[in-house]
Amino acid sequence: MKRVAVLGGGPAGAFAAERLASAGLDTVVLDEKLAWEKPCGGGLTYKAYSQYPFLIQNSTPKRLVSDTCLSAPQAGSVRMTLTQPMVIYSRLDLNRMLLERAERAGAQLEKERVLEVQRDSAGWRIRTRHGTLKADFCVVATGARNPLRNVGTEWTRADTMHALGYYVPADQDHIDIQFFKRFEGYIWVFPRCGHLSVGICGKGEPAHALRARLERYMNEKGISYKDGAFFSHVLPSLEFPAWRRNRVAGDRWVAVGDAGGLCDPITGEGIYYAIRSADLASQVVIADSLAPADQHGAYRQLLQRDFGYDLEMAACLAKRLFLDKFLFSSVPARMIQFMRRSPRFCGLIQDLFAGTQSYTDLKVRLLRNLNGTLHEIIMTFLFHRLIPGENRV
């Protein structure tokens, strides 16, 4: 029987292990922490839980949140009720649930730190703190801070973003998203079960500057960070050239989730891509029709066709979205103004939040709807000059 070592027990590793063990493969998960509270918002889009219904149909504590408030300088705020709610987990709870599913499927969970992996004629020799084990195939799910130099994606500092923030003992009923001038990133406030996740992710600024920006925002909003638990992490955010040379697979190994750089360069969202890449990787490993020498090529092709091109396009758009101007104002500011005036444009933003609007088709949709959107904006502006109303979409 083929033995597969899954190096890392986060969402990508846990889901890959569940799929592989369910197919009858001898599967072992190696992770020094197993379930842990990864620093992030913890939100799952409609795209994720519609494709994988178990992500919403379970007894794990979660919040379903529909109200969202987007803000930007010189544009104010706009509130939007999502047609498809965000499902928000503590990452500790989500990770634990995924690992339990893997274990029930037959995967062996080992709380071990992987120190080194080496190829030999039969497969892999994996060295841990307590010994060495052998495997025929490796699924690399070690996250963005992958300590294994010979497997997984390779990136420069420009291909990462910082995510940091606080878990605050407070509550609110909506999501907040705050944009800034000339800043490639945003601040989020996500309500979870029992606390808020208040954080910032971005590129182009050192971590201490991001933390200062976040704490100023929290002071302005009356959110105390003094009693909150601080977190900090690095996320992959590949620049466009890095996607073409991205090392996601090799002889008898594939990388999934953050270890493969598979994260949205605009939003920083990685849970869906962790789950989806784990699914695609397990399909390749399970397939009896594929020779070992062909597996890594097949995995690359599956990734590229499924969402790789879309993430490449996101890498092209990221700096334009956050740093460029449109009609003499920032793009996020114009986006909020358009949302306030145009139901058609708001529908597009709804689909981006749900994950059902791809980046590759975004330009076509914008051009197709431009005339109608501008007409709506002009008419709504004139109407509100006569009858002012609440700025809620």
VENPE-V260424 format. One record per pair of residues at least 12 apart in sequence whose C-alpha atoms are under 10 Angstrom apart, sorted by the first residue. I is the first residue (numbers start at 1). J is the second residue. D is the distance in whole Angstrom. If there is no record, write none. Layout:
[[I,J,D] [I,J,D]]
This chain:
[[1,24,9] [1,25,7] [1,26,7] [1,136,9] [2,24,9] [2,25,6] [2,26,6] [2,27,9] [2,135,8] [2,136,6] [2,137,8] [2,285,10] [2,286,9] [3,20,10] [3,21,10] [3,24,10] [3,25,6] [3,26,5] [3,27,6] [3,28,8] [3,123,10] [3,134,8] [3,135,5] [3,136,5] [3,137,7] [3,138,9] [4,17,9] [4,20,8] [4,21,9] [4,25,7] [4,26,6] [4,27,5] [4,28,7] [4,29,9] [4,107,10] [4,123,10] [4,124,10] [4,134,9] [4,135,6] [4,136,6] [4,137,5] [4,138,6] [4,139,7] [4,252,10] [4,253,10] [4,285,9] [5,17,9] [5,26,9] [5,27,6] [5,28,5] [5,29,6] [5,30,7] [5,107,10] [5,108,10] [5,124,9] [5,126,9] [5,133,9] [5,134,8] [5,135,6] [5,136,8] [5,137,6] [5,138,5] [5,139,6] [5,140,8] [5,253,10] [6,20,10] [6,27,7] [6,28,6] [6,29,5] [6,30,6] [6,31,9] [6,107,10] [6,108,10] [6,109,10] [6,135,10] [6,137,9] [6,138,6] [6,139,5] [6,140,6] [6,141,7] [6,142,9] [6,253,10] [6,254,10] [6,255,10] [7,28,8] [7,29,6] [7,30,5] [7,31,7] [7,32,10] [7,112,10] [7,113,9] [7,114,7] [7,117,10] [7,126,9] [7,138,7] [7,139,6] [7,140,5] [7,141,5] [7,142,6] [7,143,10] [7,146,10] [7,148,10] [7,255,9] [8,29,7] [8,30,6] [8,31,5] [8,32,8] [8,33,9] [8,34,8] [8,110,10] [8,111,10] [8,112,9] [8,113,9] [8,114,9] [8,139,8] [8,140,7] [8,141,5] [8,142,5] [8,143,7] [8,146,10] [8,256,10] [8,259,9] [9,29,6] [9,30,7] [9,31,5] [9,32,9] [9,33,8] [9,34,5] [9,35,7] [9,36,9] [9,95,8] [9,96,9] [9,98,9] [9,99,7] [9,102,10] [9,109,8] [9,110,9] [9,111,9] [9,140,10] [9,141,7] [9,142,8] [9,143,9] [10,29,10] [10,31,8] [10,33,9] [10,34,7] [10,35,7] [10,36,8] [10,38,9] [10,91,9] [10,92,10] [10,94,9] [10,95,6] [10,96,9] [10,98,8] [10,99,8] [10,141,7] [10,142,8] [10,143,8] [10,257,9] [10,258,10] [10,271,10] [10,274,9] [10,275,10] [11,35,9] [11,91,9] [11,94,8] [11,95,6] [11,96,9] [11,97,9] [11,98,7] [11,99,8] [11,141,9] [11,143,10] [11,256,10] [11,257,8] [11,270,10] [11,271,7] [11,272,9] [11,273,10] [11,274,6] [11,275,6] [11,278,9] [12,95,10] [12,98,9] [12,139,9] [12,140,9] [12,141,6] [12,142,9] [12,143,9] [12,255,9] [12,256,6] [12,257,5] [12,258,8] [12,259,9] [12,270,10] [12,271,8] [12,272,9] [12,273,8] [12,274,4] [12,275,5] [12,276,8] [12,277,7] [12,278,5] [12,279,9] [12,281,10] [13,29,7] [13,30,9] [13,31,9] [13,34,10] [13,95,10] [13,98,9] [13,99,9] [13,102,9] [13,139,7] [13,140,8] [13,141,5] [13,142,8] [13,143,9] [13,255,10] [13,256,7] [13,257,8] [13,274,8] [13,275,9] [13,277,10] [13,278,7] [14,29,8] [14,34,9] [14,35,10] [14,95,8] [14,96,9] [14,97,9] [14,98,6] [14,99,5] [14,100,9] [14,101,8] [14,102,6] [14,103,9] [14,107,9] [14,109,9] [14,141,9] [14,274,10] [14,275,9] [14,278,8] [15,95,10] [15,98,6] [15,99,8] [15,101,8] [15,102,7] [15,274,9] [15,275,6] [15,276,9] [15,277,9] [15,278,6] [15,279,7] [15,282,9] [16,29,10] [16,98,10] [16,102,8] [16,107,10] [16,139,8] [16,141,9] [16,256,9] [16,274,9] [16,275,8] [16,276,9] [16,277,8] [16,278,5] [16,279,6] [16,280,9] [16,281,7] [16,282,6] [16,283,9] [16,285,10] [17,29,7] [17,98,9] [17,99,8] [17,101,9] [17,102,6] [17,103,8] [17,105,8] [17,106,9] [17,107,6] [17,108,9] [17,109,9] [17,139,9] [17,278,8] [17,279,10] [17,282,8] [18,98,8] [18,99,8] [18,100,9] [18,101,6] [18,102,4] [18,103,7] [18,104,8] [18,105,6] [18,106,8] [18,107,7] [18,278,10] [18,279,10] [18,282,9] [19,101,10] [19,102,8] [19,105,8] [19,106,10] [19,107,9] [19,278,8] [19,279,7] [19,280,10] [19,281,9] [19,282,6] [19,283,8] [19,286,9] [20,102,9] [20,105,9] [20,106,9] [20,107,8] [20,278,10] [20,279,9] [20,281,9] [20,282,6] [20,283,8] [20,285,8] [20,286,7] [21,102,7] [21,103,9] [21,104,9] [21,105,6] [21,106,5] [21,107,5] [21,108,9] [21,282,10] [21,286,10] [22,102,8] [22,103,10] [22,104,9] [22,105,5] [22,106,7] [22,107,8] [23,105,9] [23,106,10] [23,282,9] [23,283,10] [23,286,7] [24,105,9] [24,106,8] [24,107,10] [24,286,9] [25,106,9] [25,107,9] [25,285,9] [25,286,8] [26,106,8] [26,107,7] [26,108,8] [26,135,9] [26,136,10] [27,102,9] [27,103,10] [27,105,10] [27,106,8] [27,107,5] [27,108,6] [27,109,9] [27,135,9] [27,137,10] [27,138,10] [28,102,10] [28,103,10] [28,106,9] [28,107,6] [28,108,5] [28,109,6] [28,110,7] [28,135,9] [28,138,10] [29,99,9] [29,102,9] [29,103,9] [29,107,7] [29,108,6] [29,109,5] [29,110,6] [29,111,8] [29,112,9] [29,139,9] [29,141,10] [30,108,9] [30,109,6] [30,110,5] [30,111,6] [30,112,5] [30,113,7] [30,114,7] [30,126,10] [30,128,9] [30,141,10] [30,142,10] [31,109,8] [31,110,7] [31,111,5] [31,112,5] [31,113,6] [31,114,7] [31,128,10] [31,141,9] [31,142,8] [32,110,8] [32,111,5] [32,112,4] [32,113,4] [32,114,8] [32,128,10] [32,129,10] [33,110,10] [33,111,6] [33,112,8] [33,113,8] [34,92,9] [34,95,8] [34,96,8] [34,99,8] [34,109,8] [34,110,8] [34,111,6] [34,112,9] [35,91,8] [35,92,6] [35,93,8] [35,94,8] [35,95,5] [35,96,5] [35,97,9] [35,98,9] [35,99,8] [35,100,10] [35,111,10] [36,90,9] [36,91,7] [36,92,5] [36,93,8] [36,94,9] [36,95,7] [36,96,8] [37,90,7] [37,91,5] [37,92,4] [37,93,8] [37,94,9] [37,95,8] [37,96,10] [37,231,9] [38,90,9] [38,91,6] [38,92,7] [38,95,9] [38,231,8] [38,232,9] [38,233,8] [39,90,9] [39,91,8] [39,92,10] [39,163,7] [39,164,7] [39,165,8] [39,166,9] [39,167,9] [39,197,9] [39,198,10] [39,199,9] [39,230,9] [39,231,6] [39,232,6] [39,233,6] [39,234,9] [39,235,10] [40,90,9] [40,91,8] [40,163,7] [40,164,8] [40,165,8] [40,166,10] [40,167,10] [40,188,9] [40,190,9] [40,197,7] [40,198,9] [40,199,7] [40,200,9] [40,201,9] [40,231,9] [40,232,9] [40,233,8] [40,235,10] [40,268,9] [40,269,9] [40,270,10] [41,88,7] [41,89,8] [41,90,8] [41,91,8] [41,163,10] [41,165,10] [41,167,10] [41,188,7] [41,189,8] [41,190,6] [41,191,9] [41,192,9] [41,196,9] [41,197,6] [41,198,8] [41,199,7] [41,200,10] [41,268,10] [41,269,9] [42,62,10] [42,86,10] [42,87,8] [42,88,5] [42,89,5] [42,90,6] [42,91,6] [42,92,10] [42,94,9] [42,190,8] [42,191,10] [42,192,8] [42,197,8] [42,269,9] [42,270,10] [42,271,8] [43,62,10] [43,63,9] [43,64,9] [43,65,9] [43,85,10] [43,86,6] [43,87,6] [43,88,4] [43,89,6] [43,90,9] [43,91,9] [43,190,8] [43,191,10] [43,192,9] [43,269,8] [43,270,10] [43,271,8] [43,272,10] [44,56,9] [44,64,10] [44,85,9] [44,86,6] [44,87,5] [44,88,6] [44,89,8] [44,269,9] [44,270,9] [44,271,7] [44,272,7] [44,353,10] [44,354,9] [44,355,10] [45,84,8] [45,85,8] [45,86,5] [45,87,7] [45,88,9] [45,269,9] [45,271,9] [45,272,8] [45,352,10] [45,353,7] [45,354,5] [45,355,6] [45,356,9] [46,83,10] [46,84,6] [46,85,7] [46,86,7] [46,87,8] [46,272,10] [46,351,9] [46,353,8] [46,354,5] [46,355,7] [46,356,8] [47,84,9] [47,86,10] [47,272,8] [47,351,10] [47,352,10] [47,353,9] [47,354,6] [47,355,5] [47,356,6] [47,357,10] [48,86,10] [48,87,10] [48,271,8] [48,272,5] [48,273,9] [48,275,8] [48,276,8] [48,354,9] [48,355,8] [48,356,10] [49,86,9] [49,87,8] [49,272,9] [51,272,10] [51,276,9] [52,272,10] [52,275,9] [52,276,9] [54,98,10] [55,87,9] [55,89,10] [55,94,9] [55,97,9] [55,98,9] [56,87,7] [56,88,10] [58,97,9] [59,97,9] [60,89,8] [60,90,10] [60,93,7] [60,94,7] [60,96,9] [60,97,7] [61,88,9] [61,89,7] [61,90,8] [61,93,7] [61,94,9] [61,192,9] [61,193,7] [61,194,10] [62,87,7] [62,88,6] [62,89,5] [62,90,7] [62,93,9] [62,94,9] [62,191,10] [62,192,7] [62,193,6] [63,85,9] [63,86,8] [63,87,6] [63,88,5] [63,89,7] [63,90,9] [63,173,10] [63,190,10] [63,191,7] [63,192,6] [63,193,6] [63,194,10] [64,84,9] [64,85,6] [64,86,6] [64,87,5] [64,88,6] [64,89,9] [64,173,10] [64,174,10] [64,191,9] [64,192,9] [65,81,9] [65,82,8] [65,84,9] [65,85,5] [65,86,5] [65,87,7] [65,88,7] [65,173,7] [65,174,6] [65,175,7] [65,190,9] [65,191,8] [65,192,9] [66,80,8] [66,81,5] [66,82,5] [66,83,7] [66,84,7] [66,85,4] [66,86,6] [66,87,9] [66,173,9] [66,174,7] [66,175,8] [67,79,7] [67,80,6] [67,81,5] [67,82,6] [67,83,9] [67,85,8] [67,86,9] [67,173,7] [67,174,5] [67,175,6] [67,176,9] [68,80,5] [68,81,6] [68,82,7] [68,85,10] [68,86,10] [68,173,9] [68,174,5] [68,175,5] [68,176,6] [68,177,8] [68,189,10] [68,190,10] [68,353,10] [68,393,10] [69,81,9] [69,174,7] [69,175,6] [69,176,5] [69,177,6] [69,178,8] [69,188,10] [69,189,10] [69,336,10] [69,392,9] [69,393,10] [70,175,8] [70,176,6] [70,177,5] [70,178,6] [70,179,8] [70,188,10] [70,332,9] [70,333,10] [70,335,10] [70,336,7] [70,339,10] [71,176,8] [71,177,6] [71,178,5] [71,179,6] [71,180,9] [71,186,10] [71,187,10] [71,332,8] [71,333,8] [71,335,10] [71,336,7] [71,337,10] [72,177,9] [72,178,6] [72,179,5] [72,180,6] [72,181,8] [72,186,10] [72,330,9] [72,331,10] [72,332,6] [72,333,5] [72,334,9] [72,335,9] [72,336,7] [72,337,10] [73,178,9] [73,179,7] [73,180,6] [73,181,7] [73,329,10] [73,330,9] [73,332,9] [73,333,7] [74,180,10] [74,181,9] [74,329,8] [74,330,9] [74,333,7] [74,334,9] [74,336,10] [74,337,10] [75,329,9] [75,330,9] [75,332,8] [75,333,5] [75,334,7] [75,335,9] [75,336,7] [75,337,6] [75,338,10] [75,340,10] [76,333,8] [76,336,8] [76,337,8] [76,391,10] [77,176,10] [77,177,9] [77,178,9] [77,333,9] [77,336,7] [77,337,9] [77,339,10] [77,340,9] [77,391,8] [77,392,9] [78,335,10] [78,336,6] [78,337,8] [78,338,10] [78,339,7] [78,340,6] [78,390,9] [78,391,6] [78,392,6] [78,393,7] [79,174,9] [79,175,10] [79,176,9] [79,336,9] [79,339,9] [79,340,9] [79,390,10] [79,391,7] [79,392,5] [79,393,6] [80,174,10] [80,175,10] [80,339,9] [80,340,9] [80,346,8] [80,349,9] [80,350,8] [80,391,9] [80,392,6] [80,393,5] [81,174,9] [81,350,9] [81,392,9] [81,393,7] [82,347,10] [82,349,9] [82,350,6] [82,351,9] [82,353,8] [82,354,8] [82,393,10] [83,347,9] [83,350,7] [83,351,9] [83,353,10] [83,354,8] [84,350,8] [84,351,9] [84,353,9] [84,354,6] [85,353,9] [85,354,8] [86,175,9] [86,190,10] [86,353,8] [86,354,8] [87,192,9] [88,190,8] [88,191,7] [88,192,6] [88,193,8] [89,190,10] [89,191,9] [89,192,6] [89,193,7] [90,191,10] [90,192,7] [90,193,7] [90,194,10] [90,195,9] [90,196,10] [90,197,9] [91,271,10] [112,127,10] [112,128,6] [112,129,7] [112,130,8] [112,131,10] [113,127,9] [113,128,6] [113,129,6] [113,130,9] [114,126,7] [114,127,6] [114,128,5] [114,129,7] [114,130,10] [114,131,10] [114,132,9] [114,142,9] [114,147,9] [114,148,8] [115,127,6] [115,128,5] [115,129,7] [115,132,10] [115,147,8] [115,148,8] [116,128,7] [116,129,10] [116,132,9] [116,147,8] [116,148,6] [116,149,9] [116,150,9] [117,132,10] [117,133,10] [117,134,10] [117,138,9] [117,148,7] [117,149,9] [117,150,8] [117,151,9] [118,134,10] [118,150,9] [118,151,10] [119,134,10] [119,135,10] [119,136,10] [119,137,10] [119,150,10] [119,251,9] [119,252,9] [120,134,10] [120,136,10] [121,136,10] [122,134,9] [122,135,8] [122,136,7] [122,137,10] [123,135,6] [123,136,4] [123,137,6] [123,138,9] [123,251,9] [123,252,7] [123,253,10] [124,136,6] [124,137,7] [124,138,8] [124,252,8] [124,253,9] [126,138,9] [135,252,10] [136,252,7] [136,253,9] [136,292,10] [137,251,9] [137,252,5] [137,253,6] [137,254,9] [137,285,8] [137,292,9] [138,151,9] [138,249,10] [138,250,10] [138,251,10] [138,252,6] [138,253,5] [138,254,7] [138,255,9] [138,285,10] [139,151,10] [139,152,10] [139,249,9] [139,252,9] [139,253,6] [139,254,5] [139,255,6] [139,256,7] [139,259,10] [139,278,9] [139,281,8] [139,282,9] [139,285,9] [140,152,7] [140,153,10] [140,248,9] [140,249,9] [140,253,7] [140,254,6] [140,255,4] [140,256,6] [140,257,9] [140,258,10] [140,259,7] [140,260,8] [140,278,10] [141,254,9] [141,255,6] [141,256,5] [141,257,6] [141,258,7] [141,259,6] [141,260,8] [141,274,9] [141,278,9] [142,255,9] [142,256,9] [142,257,9] [142,258,8] [142,259,6] [142,260,9] [143,234,9] [143,235,9] [143,236,9] [143,255,9] [143,256,8] [143,257,7] [143,258,5] [143,259,4] [143,260,8] [143,261,9] [143,262,10] [143,274,10] [144,160,9] [144,233,9] [144,234,7] [144,235,6] [144,236,6] [144,237,10] [144,257,9] [144,258,5] [144,259,5] [144,260,8] [144,261,7] [144,262,10] [144,263,10] [145,233,9] [145,234,7] [145,235,8] [145,236,9] [145,258,9] [145,259,8] [146,258,9] [146,259,6] [146,260,10] [147,259,10] [148,259,10] [150,247,10] [150,250,10] [151,247,8] [151,248,8] [151,249,8] [151,250,8] [151,251,10] [151,253,8] [151,254,8] [151,255,8] [151,259,9] [151,260,9] [152,246,9] [152,247,6] [152,248,6] [152,249,7] [152,250,9] [152,253,9] [152,254,7] [152,255,5] [152,256,8] [152,258,9] [152,259,6] [152,260,6] [152,261,8] [153,236,10] [153,242,9] [153,243,10] [153,245,9] [153,246,6] [153,247,4] [153,248,6] [153,249,8] [153,254,10] [153,255,7] [153,256,10] [153,258,9] [153,259,6] [153,260,5] [153,261,6] [153,262,9] [154,238,10] [154,242,9] [154,245,9] [154,246,7] [154,247,6] [154,248,9] [154,259,9] [154,260,8] [154,261,8] [155,236,8] [155,237,9] [155,238,7] [155,239,9] [155,242,7] [155,243,10] [155,245,9] [155,246,8] [155,247,9] [155,261,8] [156,236,10] [156,238,9] [156,239,9] [156,242,9] [157,203,10] [157,204,10] [157,236,9] [157,237,10] [157,238,9] [158,203,8] [158,204,8] [158,236,9] [158,237,8] [158,238,7] [158,239,7] [158,242,10] [159,203,9] [159,235,9] [159,236,6] [159,237,5] [159,238,4] [159,239,5] [159,240,9] [159,241,10] [159,242,7] [159,243,10] [159,261,9] [159,265,9] [159,315,10] [160,202,9] [160,203,7] [160,204,10] [160,234,7] [160,235,6] [160,236,4] [160,237,5] [160,238,6] [160,239,9] [160,261,9] [160,265,9] [160,268,10] [161,184,9] [161,185,9] [161,201,7] [161,202,5] [161,203,5] [161,204,8] [161,205,9] [161,206,10] [161,207,9] [161,233,9] [161,234,6] [161,235,5] [161,236,6] [161,237,6] [161,238,9] [161,265,9] [161,268,8] [162,185,10] [162,200,8] [162,201,5] [162,202,6] [162,203,7] [162,204,9] [162,205,9] [162,206,8] [162,207,7] [162,210,8] [162,232,7] [162,233,6] [162,234,5] [162,235,6] [162,236,9] [162,237,9] [162,268,10] [163,185,10] [163,186,10] [163,187,10] [163,199,7] [163,200,6] [163,201,4] [163,202,7] [163,203,9] [163,207,8] [163,210,9] [163,211,9] [163,231,8] [163,232,6] [163,233,5] [163,234,6] [163,235,7] [163,268,9] [164,187,10] [164,197,10] [164,198,9] [164,199,5] [164,200,6] [164,201,7] [164,202,9] [164,207,8] [164,208,10] [164,210,8] [164,211,7] [164,214,9] [164,230,8] [164,231,5] [164,232,4] [164,233,6] [164,234,9] [165,187,9] [165,188,9] [165,189,10] [165,197,7] [165,198,6] [165,199,4] [165,200,6] [165,201,9] [165,210,9] [165,211,7] [165,214,7] [165,215,9] [165,225,9] [165,228,9] [165,229,8] [165,230,6] [165,231,5] [165,232,7] [165,233,9] [166,189,10] [166,195,10] [166,196,8] [166,197,6] [166,198,5] [166,199,6] [166,200,9] [166,211,10] [166,214,9] [166,215,10] [166,224,10] [166,225,7] [166,226,9] [166,227,9] [166,228,5] [166,229,5] [166,230,4] [166,231,6] [166,232,9] [167,189,10] [167,190,10] [167,191,10] [167,192,9] [167,194,10] [167,195,6] [167,196,6] [167,197,5] [167,198,6] [167,199,8] [167,225,8] [167,227,9] [167,228,5] [167,229,5] [167,230,7] [167,231,8] [168,189,10] [168,191,10] [168,192,10] [168,194,9] [168,195,5] [168,196,5] [168,197,6] [168,198,7] [168,223,8] [168,224,7] [168,225,6] [168,226,9] [168,227,7] [168,228,4] [168,229,7] [168,230,9] [169,192,10] [169,193,10] [169,194,7] [169,195,5] [169,196,6] [169,197,9] [169,223,10] [169,224,9] [169,225,9] [169,227,7] [169,228,7] [169,229,9] [170,191,8] [170,192,9] [170,193,10] [170,194,7] [170,195,5] [170,196,6] [170,197,9] [170,223,8] [170,224,9] [170,228,9] [171,190,9] [171,191,6] [171,192,8] [171,193,9] [171,194,7] [171,195,6] [171,196,6] [171,197,10] [172,189,9] [172,190,8] [172,191,6] [172,192,9] [172,195,9] [172,196,8] [173,190,9] [173,191,7] [173,192,10] [174,189,8] [174,190,7] [174,191,7] [175,188,7] [175,189,6] [175,190,5] [175,191,7] [175,196,10] [175,197,10] [175,198,10] [176,188,6] [176,189,5] [176,190,7] [176,191,9] [176,198,9] [177,189,7] [177,190,9] [177,199,10] [177,200,10] [178,200,9] [178,217,9] [178,332,9] [179,322,8] [179,330,10] [179,331,10] [179,332,7] [179,333,8] [180,213,10] [180,322,8] [180,323,9] [180,330,9] [180,332,8] [180,333,9] [181,322,8] [181,323,7] [181,324,9] [181,325,10] [181,329,9] [181,330,7] [181,331,9] [181,332,9] [181,333,9] [182,204,10] [182,319,9] [182,321,10] [182,322,7] [182,323,5] [182,324,8] [182,325,9] [182,330,8] [182,331,10] [183,202,7] [183,203,8] [183,204,8] [183,205,9] [183,319,9] [183,321,10] [183,322,6] [183,323,6] [184,201,9] [184,202,5] [184,203,6] [184,204,7] [184,205,9] [184,266,8] [184,318,8] [184,319,7] [184,320,9] [184,321,8] [184,322,5] [184,323,6] [185,200,7] [185,201,6] [185,202,4] [185,203,7] [185,204,9] [185,205,10] [185,210,10] [185,265,10] [185,266,8] [185,267,8] [185,268,9] [185,318,9] [185,319,9] [185,321,10] [185,322,7] [185,323,10] [186,199,9] [186,200,6] [186,201,6] [186,202,7] [186,203,10] [186,210,10] [186,214,9] [186,266,10] [186,267,8] [186,268,10] [186,322,9] [187,199,6] [187,200,4] [187,201,7] [187,202,9] [187,210,10] [187,213,9] [187,214,7] [187,217,9] [187,218,10] [188,200,6] [188,201,8] [188,214,10] [189,218,10] [195,228,9] [196,223,10] [196,228,9] [197,228,9] [197,229,10] [197,231,10] [198,214,8] [198,215,10] [198,218,8] [198,223,9] [198,225,9] [198,228,9] [198,230,10] [198,231,10] [199,211,9] [199,214,7] [199,215,9] [199,218,10] [199,230,9] [199,231,9] [199,232,9] [200,213,9] [200,214,6] [200,215,10] [200,232,10] [201,214,10] [201,232,10] [201,233,9] [201,234,9] [201,235,9] [201,266,10] [201,267,9] [201,268,7] [202,235,10] [202,237,9] [202,265,10] [202,266,9] [202,267,9] [202,268,9] [203,237,9] [203,265,10] [203,319,10] [207,232,9] [207,233,10] [207,234,10] [211,230,10] [211,232,9] [234,258,10] [235,258,7] [235,259,10] [235,261,8] [235,262,10] [235,263,8] [235,264,10] [235,265,9] [235,268,7] [235,269,9] [235,270,9] [236,257,10] [236,258,6] [236,259,8] [236,260,9] [236,261,5] [236,262,7] [236,263,6] [236,264,8] [236,265,8] [236,268,8] [236,270,9] [237,258,9] [237,261,7] [237,262,8] [237,263,6] [237,264,7] [237,265,5] [237,266,8] [237,267,9] [237,268,7] [237,269,10] [237,311,10] [237,314,10] [237,315,8] [237,318,10] [238,261,7] [238,262,9] [238,263,8] [238,264,9] [238,265,6] [238,311,9] [238,312,8] [238,314,10] [238,315,7] [238,316,10] [239,265,8] [239,311,10] [239,312,8] [239,314,9] [239,315,6] [239,316,8] [239,318,9] [239,319,10] [240,265,9] [240,311,9] [240,312,6] [240,313,8] [240,314,8] [240,315,5] [240,316,6] [240,317,9] [240,318,10] [241,312,9] [241,315,9] [241,316,9] [242,261,9] [242,312,9] [242,315,9] [243,261,9] [243,262,10] [243,308,8] [243,309,9] [243,311,8] [243,312,6] [243,313,10] [243,315,9] [244,308,10] [244,312,8] [246,260,8] [246,261,8] [246,262,10] [246,300,10] [247,259,10] [247,260,7] [247,261,9] [247,300,9] [248,260,5] [248,261,8] [248,262,9] [248,296,8] [248,297,10] [248,299,8] [248,300,7] [248,303,9] [249,281,10] [249,295,9] [249,296,5] [249,297,8] [249,298,10] [249,299,7] [249,300,7] [250,292,10] [250,293,9] [250,294,10] [250,295,8] [250,296,5] [250,297,8] [250,299,10] [250,300,10] [251,292,7] [251,293,6] [251,294,9] [251,295,8] [251,296,7] [251,297,9] [252,285,9] [252,292,6] [252,293,7] [252,294,9] [252,295,7] [252,296,7] [253,281,9] [253,285,9] [253,292,9] [253,295,8] [253,296,7] [253,299,10] [254,277,10] [254,278,9] [254,281,7] [254,282,10] [254,284,9] [254,285,9] [254,295,9] [254,296,7] [254,297,10] [254,299,8] [254,300,9] [255,274,10] [255,277,8] [255,278,9] [255,281,8] [255,296,10] [255,299,10] [256,273,8] [256,274,6] [256,275,8] [256,276,9] [256,277,5] [256,278,6] [256,279,9] [256,280,9] [256,281,7] [256,303,10] [257,270,7] [257,271,8] [257,272,9] [257,273,6] [257,274,4] [257,275,7] [257,276,8] [257,277,6] [257,278,7] [258,270,7] [258,271,9] [258,273,8] [258,274,7] [258,277,10] [259,274,9] [260,273,10] [260,274,9] [260,277,9] [261,273,10] [261,274,10] [262,274,7] [262,276,10] [262,277,8] [262,303,9] [262,307,9] [262,308,8] [262,311,8] [263,311,8] [264,310,9] [264,311,6] [264,312,9] [264,313,10] [264,314,7] [264,315,8] [264,318,10] [265,311,7] [265,312,9] [265,313,9] [265,314,6] [265,315,6] [265,316,9] [265,317,9] [265,318,7] [265,319,10] [266,311,9] [266,314,6] [266,315,7] [266,316,10] [266,317,8] [266,318,5] [266,319,9] [266,321,8] [266,322,9] [267,314,9] [267,318,9] [267,353,10] [272,355,9] [273,303,10] [273,307,8] [273,308,10] [276,303,9] [276,306,9] [276,307,9] [277,299,9] [277,302,9] [277,303,7] [277,306,9] [277,307,9] [280,298,10] [280,299,7] [280,300,10] [280,302,7] [280,303,7] [280,306,9] [281,295,9] [281,296,9] [281,298,9] [281,299,6] [281,300,9] [281,302,9] [281,303,9] [282,299,9] [283,295,10] [283,298,10] [283,299,9] [283,302,10] [284,296,8] [284,297,10] [284,298,7] [284,299,6] [284,302,9] [285,298,10] [285,299,9] [307,358,9] [307,359,10] [307,360,10] [309,358,10] [309,359,9] [309,360,7] [310,358,7] [310,359,6] [310,360,6] [310,361,9] [311,358,9] [311,359,8] [311,360,9] [312,359,9] [312,360,9] [313,358,9] [313,359,6] [313,360,6] [313,361,10] [313,362,10] [314,358,9] [314,359,6] [314,360,8] [315,359,10] [316,359,10] [317,359,8] [321,335,10] [335,349,9] [336,349,10] [337,377,9] [337,391,10] [338,373,8] [338,374,9] [338,376,9] [338,377,7] [339,373,10] [339,377,9] [339,391,10] [339,392,9] [339,393,7] [340,377,8] [340,380,9] [340,381,9] [340,390,10] [340,391,6] [340,392,7] [340,393,6] [341,373,9] [341,374,9] [341,375,10] [341,376,7] [341,377,5] [341,378,8] [341,379,8] [341,380,6] [341,381,7] [341,384,9] [341,391,9] [341,392,10] [341,393,9] [342,372,9] [342,373,6] [342,374,8] [342,375,8] [342,376,5] [342,377,5] [342,378,9] [342,379,9] [342,380,7] [342,381,10] [342,393,9] [343,372,10] [343,373,8] [343,376,8] [343,377,9] [343,380,10] [343,393,8] [344,366,10] [344,369,8] [344,370,9] [344,372,8] [344,373,6] [344,374,10] [344,376,8] [344,377,10] [345,365,10] [345,366,8] [345,369,8] [345,370,9] [345,372,9] [345,373,6] [345,374,9] [345,376,9] [345,377,9] [346,373,10] [346,393,7] [347,393,10] [348,362,9] [348,365,8] [348,366,8] [348,369,10]]
